Amino acid sequence: MPLTAHEWNFDGLVGPTHNYSGLSFGNIASATNQGAVANPRLAALQGLAKMKALSDRGWKQGVLAPQERPNIAALRRLGFTGDDTTVLKAAARDARPVFNSVMSASSMWAANAATVSPSANTADGRVHFTAANLNHKFHRSMEHPTTTRILHAMFPDTARFAHHQALPSCPQFGDEGAANHTRFTPAIGKRGVEFFVFGAVGFDPSAPTPKRYPARQTLEASQAVARLHGLDPRVTVFAQQHPDVIDAGVFHNDVIAVGHRELLFCHEAAFAHQAAVLSELQQKFGDGFSVITVSANDVSVDEAVKSYLFNSQLLSKPDGKMAIVVPEECRINAHVWPYLQSLVTSHPTLNEALVFDLRESMMNGGGPACLRLRVELNATEANAVNPNVVMNDVLFARLTAWVQKHYRDRMADADLAEPTLINEVRAALDELTVILKLGSVYPFQL
């Protein structure tokens, strides 16, 4: 008899330097809110409230620690010298875009941390993690070394978990992690179809690409991850995101489509050659595969981007039905909310909508799906996870108190240059590694 398995969601804990520097070209919310005053404390508490609410409903929930920011080592590699304070002052004065990049709290969007394949699909029967290189944006490209150390500390048992280094950091292997990856399965814990979505073909400049905004995921990167994870080509599908929706602000597939178990929920404009993509998924999955295709008449691509309807989570309920987790922006949208209400009252499987206030994250272009990394674990694998990163009443209370103690409630652009901030952040992260029992994972601890 197969071991009981569950899909776990490990949400990124918002970091102490959460701010709105508008660093992500192609992400409309990020650009629109550039220069706004952020509230790191509220952002972290909003994320924790979501984690706790889902945990209280019985869904498996964990926490992914943030990165150390500012990234002093990155500034030193770029020629800034002196003690830490001198380095920061010089960068803030002479290279402000670089300075803002090393202050980014973008690791909160854990869907970009890595791509994960469950043991039911891999050749060696282990859960495989490949940290995303995120090489298209400087502020994110520096994340993967620390991400790899944190994932090792969360999933330490090498008999159960395999950790791969990020792919080569070059345009041909641009990898944005699980934001462009979904797995379909007749039941959690069983073999299923792994679905990789790319925006460009790295070694073929003549292939179709968006014209306004960049494509961040390449076919070659997706293929490399599939090889590293030992996936069977017979149950692996590669599909191109439609170039036009990337140009409309759909910078990752999880802004236009989401999947869970046997269900794909997507916009009609999500993929190039969409009919062929859906046909291949159906053929490789077999009986039971289901698609909810949202037409532009019901929800336009522009409304999908503004509301983040598809940057949602689909979660299995004990009765076999599903709930969809959406941001508050969906409820206040005049077209999206009526559509969702109609969907959950008429669909045979998807029958509940859960709404969360994630405004601090949303203003930077990250919704419920951006905040979480999905990991399918059977019972034995779940027992091998670092138990201190699993959400429960005790951890929620400790992390809430930790945020209240260490986080500011205001972060404007000028605040980032305050010389005391680096010590505040390091004190907070030092304490966090004790709470989560991660060991020494941050550069200042090594």
N, C-alpha and C positions, 0 to 999 in steps of 0.2 A: 504494500500500500504506500503511495507517495506521501511524503511529509507535508503537513499543512504549510501553506505558503501565503504570504501577504505582500502587498505593495506598500512599502514604507516611503514616506516623504520626509526628506531632511531639508528643512528650510534654512536659508542663509540668515544669520543673525546680523542685523544692520550694524555697521561699524560706527565708531565715535566721530568720524570725520564726514559723515553724510552731508552732502552739499549739492548745489545746483550749478555746476560749472559748464554745462552744455557741451560735454566732450564727445558725444556719440553722434556724429554726422550720419544721417539716415534714420535716426530715431526722432520722430517729430516732437514728442513730449520733452525729450532732453533739450532740444534746441529751443523750443518755445519758452521753457521756464528758466533759461540761462540767466543767472544773476539774481534769481529769487532767493529769499532767506529760508533756509531749511531748519528743521527741528529734529536733530538726531535722536533726542530722547523719545519724542513722540513716534518717530519712524520705527525705532526698535520695539517700543511697546505695542505698536500696531501689529508688527510682525509676530511678536510673542502671543498676542491675543488670538491671532489666527491659529497659531500652532496649538495653543491650549484648547481652543474651542473644538478643533478637529480631533485632538486627543481625547477630549471628554466624550465625544460621540463614538469613540471606539476605534478610530483609524490610527494606524501605526505612524507615529510622528517622532522625528528627531531634530537635532540642531546642528548646523554647520557653522563653525566659528568664522569670524571675519578675518581679513588680512591686516597686517601691520601697515598703518599709514600715519605719517608720511614714510615713503620708501627712500630712506637716506642712501642706501646702497646704489639705487638707480641714479640718483643725482651725482654720486661720486664717480660712477662709470661715465657720466657725461661731462666730467672735468671740474666739478665744484669741489673745493678743498677747504680744509679747516675742520674745526669741531662741528658737531651737529647743528648748533645754533647758527654758526657762520655760514654753513652750507645752505641752510634753509633761507636765511636772509638774502643771500646772494641770488638764489634761484627765484625767490619771490620778486626781487628787484629787477633782475636782468633777463629772466626767461619765464614769464608768468604762465604761459600755456603749459610748459613743462612742469612747473611747480604745481599747478592745479591738477595735472595728471597724476603726480605722485601722492596727491592727497585724496584721490577718488575712493569712495566706499563701494565701488561697483561690484565687489565680490558678494554683496548681498543677494545678487541674482544667481542663485545656486544652480539654475538650469544650465548655466554656461560653465559650471565648474568641471564637468567631465561627461563622457558618455559611458553608460553602464549597461552591461549585458548580463542577464541572470544565468545561473548555472544550468538551467533547463535548456539553454540554447548554445552553450559554449562547448567546444570540443573536449576540454579537460574537466568539465563539470564544476568549475569554479565561477564565482561572480567576478567579472572583469571590469576594471575601471581604467579609462584613459583620460587623463587630465587634458582639458582643451588648451591649445596654445594661444587662442584669442589674439592672433598676431596682427589683426587688421587695425586694432586701436592700441596706441601706446599705453594708455592708462590701464588696459586690461591685459596686455601682453606680458606684464610682469607678475601676474597672479599665479601661474601654474606651478612654480617650485614650492611655494607655501601650500597651495592647494594639495599637491601630492603628499606633502608631509602630514597635513591634517587628515586626509583620507586614510593614510597608513595608520594614524593614531586612532581613527574611528573603526577601521576594519583591519585589525592587526594580524589576524590568523592567516598565514600564507597557504595553509592547506585548504582554506575556504575561499580566499580572496586573492585575485591577481591584480597588481597595480602596474600600469604602463606609463612611461614617461610621455610627455606631450610630443606631438609630431614636430618635424622640423619647422622652424619659424620662418617660413617664406610664403609668398603669395599662392604658390601652387598647392600648398597644404593648409590653407586657412581652415581652422576647426573651431567651431563655436559650441561644441558640446551637445548636451541633451536637448537644447532648444530646437535642434533640427533632427531629433531622433525620437521614435515612438516604437513601442512593441505591442503587437496584437496577439492575443492568445485565447483559446476557448476557456481557460481557467488559469488564474494566477498560480505559478509553479509548474505549469506544463509548457512543453515546447511550443513556440509560436513564431510569428513573422516579425522580423526586425525591419523597420522602415526608416531609411535615411533620406533626408531632403537636402539638396544642395542648390546653390544659386548660380554657380559658374563652373566651367570646366577649366581647371588650372593650366593644362598643357595644350589647350586648343583655343587660341585667341579668336578664332572665327566662330565659335559657338555663341548662341544667343546669350546676351547679358543685359542687365538693366542699364539705362542711359543716364539717369539722374543720381541715383544712390548706389553705393557699392554692394556687391554680393559678397558676403563674408564667409560662406561655407563652400568648399569646392567638392566636386565629385571625388577627386583623388584622395582627399582627407577622409571622406566617408568610407571609401573602399579600404583605405589603410586601417582604419579602426575595425572594420569588419574582419580583416585578416588577423589583426592582433588578437581579437576576441575569439578567433576560431569559429566563425559563424558559417553555417551551411548555406551556400548560394541558393539552394532550392527553397529556402525560407527567408531570403533577404531581398529587399526591394530598394532600389535607388530611384528617386524621382526628382525632377527639377522644379524648384519653386518658380512660379510665373514671374518673368522679369518685370511685367507691368505692376504687379502688386508690391514688389520690392521698391519700385519707384514711387509707389503710393505711401510708403512708410512702413512696409511689412519687412523689417530688417531680419527677422528670424521666422522660421516656419510656425513657431508657437504663438505668433500673432495672428495667424490666419487658419490654423488647424490644431486640433488636439485629439488624441486617441487614448483609449483605455479598453483593456480586455478585447471584446470583439467589435467595438464601436469606434468609428471615425466620425468626428464632428468637424466639418470644414466648410469654407466658403466655396461657391462655385468657381471662383477665379483663383483658387489656391495654387494649382499646379499647372505647369505646361503639359499639354497633352493629357488633360485630366481624365478623360474617359479611359485611355489606355492604362494610366496609373491605377485607377480603381479596379479595372479588369484584372491586372496582374496581382493586386492585393487579394482580390476575391479568389483567383485561381490558386494562389500559394497558400492562402488560409484555409480554403475549403468551405464547407457548409457552415452557416451561422454568422458569417461576416456581415456587418451592417454599416451603412453610411447615412449620416444626416447631412445633406447638402443644403446650405443656406443660399438662397438666390439673392441677387442684387436688388430685386424688387422688395424683399423683406428687410435686408440689412445691406447697405452699400459697403464697399471696401473702406471708404472714408469713415463711416460710422463704426465699423469693426475696429479700425485703428484707434479712434477716439475713445471708444468704450472698453476696448480690450475684451470683447465678447469671447474670442477664441483663446485668449491668454488665461484660460480657466483650467480648473482641475476637474476631472471626472473621477469619482470615487465610488467604489463598490459598497453597497449597504448589505446588512446581514440577510435581507430578504431576496437578494439577487438583483435588485434594482440598482440604479445609480443616482448620485447627486452631482450637481455641477456647482463648483465654487467660482463665484464671479466677484469683481470689484464693485463698489458702490456706483461707479461711473456707468455701469450697465443699468442700474435701477433708475437713474435720472435721465437716461436717453429715451426720447419719445418714441423711437422706432424699436430699439433693442429690447426694452423691457416688455412691451406687449408681445413681441416675438417669443421671448423666453417664457413668459407666462403661458402662452398658447402651447409651446413645445412640451413643457413639463406636465401639462394637463392632458395631453393627447398621446404622447409617446409611450410605447409599452414598457420601456426599460428606464429611460431617463425621466424621473418623476419628481425631482426636488431641486430647487435653486437656493443656494446659501450665499448670502451677500456679506462682504467684509469691507470695512473702511481701511484702505491701504493708500490713502492720498499721498503721503510722503514718498512712497515708492513710485506710485503712478505718475507723479509729476516729473520723474526722471525716466519714465517709460518702462516701468516694470510692474507687472500685475501678479496675480496669484501663481500662475505657472512659472513666471520668471524666478520667483522666490524659492522654488523647491526643486530638489534633485530626487528623482524617483529611483528606488532600489528595491527590486523584488528579492525577497529572502524566504527560504524555507525555515522550519523551526530550528534546525541545527545551526544554520547560518546566523539566524537572529540571535541565538545564544552566544555567538562568537563576536557580536558587535560590542564595542566599548559601551557598557551600560550607562555610563555617566552622560552620554549625549542623547539619551532617550527621554522625550518629554513626559513629565508626570507632575503631580502637584508640587512635590518638593523642588524639582528643577525649575519649574515655572516661578515659584516664590523666590528662589535664589537668584535667578537671572533678572527678574523684575527689580529686586533690591539692588543688584549689581548695576543695572542701567540707571536707576534713580541716583545711585551714588556717583557714577563716573561720567555720565553723558551730559552735555550741554543741551539747553532747550532752544538755542539759537546758533546758527552757523551761516554767517554771511561771508562774502568773498574776502573781506578784510580780516575776518576772524581766523582764517586759515593760516595767516602769516604770524599769528601770535607765538612767541618763542616758548610759552608754557605748554602749548598744545601737545607737543611730542611727548613730554613727560606724563601728561594726563593720559594719553593713549597707551603708553607702555605700562603704566601702573594698572590700567584697566585690563589689558590683555594678559599681563602677568597673573592677575587674580582669576581671569577667565580660564586659563589653562589649568589652574588648580581645581576650579569648579568642575570642569569637564574632564579632568585627568588626561590631558593630551600630551603631557610631557613638554619638552622644549621644541616648539614648532615654528616660532617666529625668529627672524634674523637677529633681533636684539638679544635673544636668549641663547643663541648658538655659539 
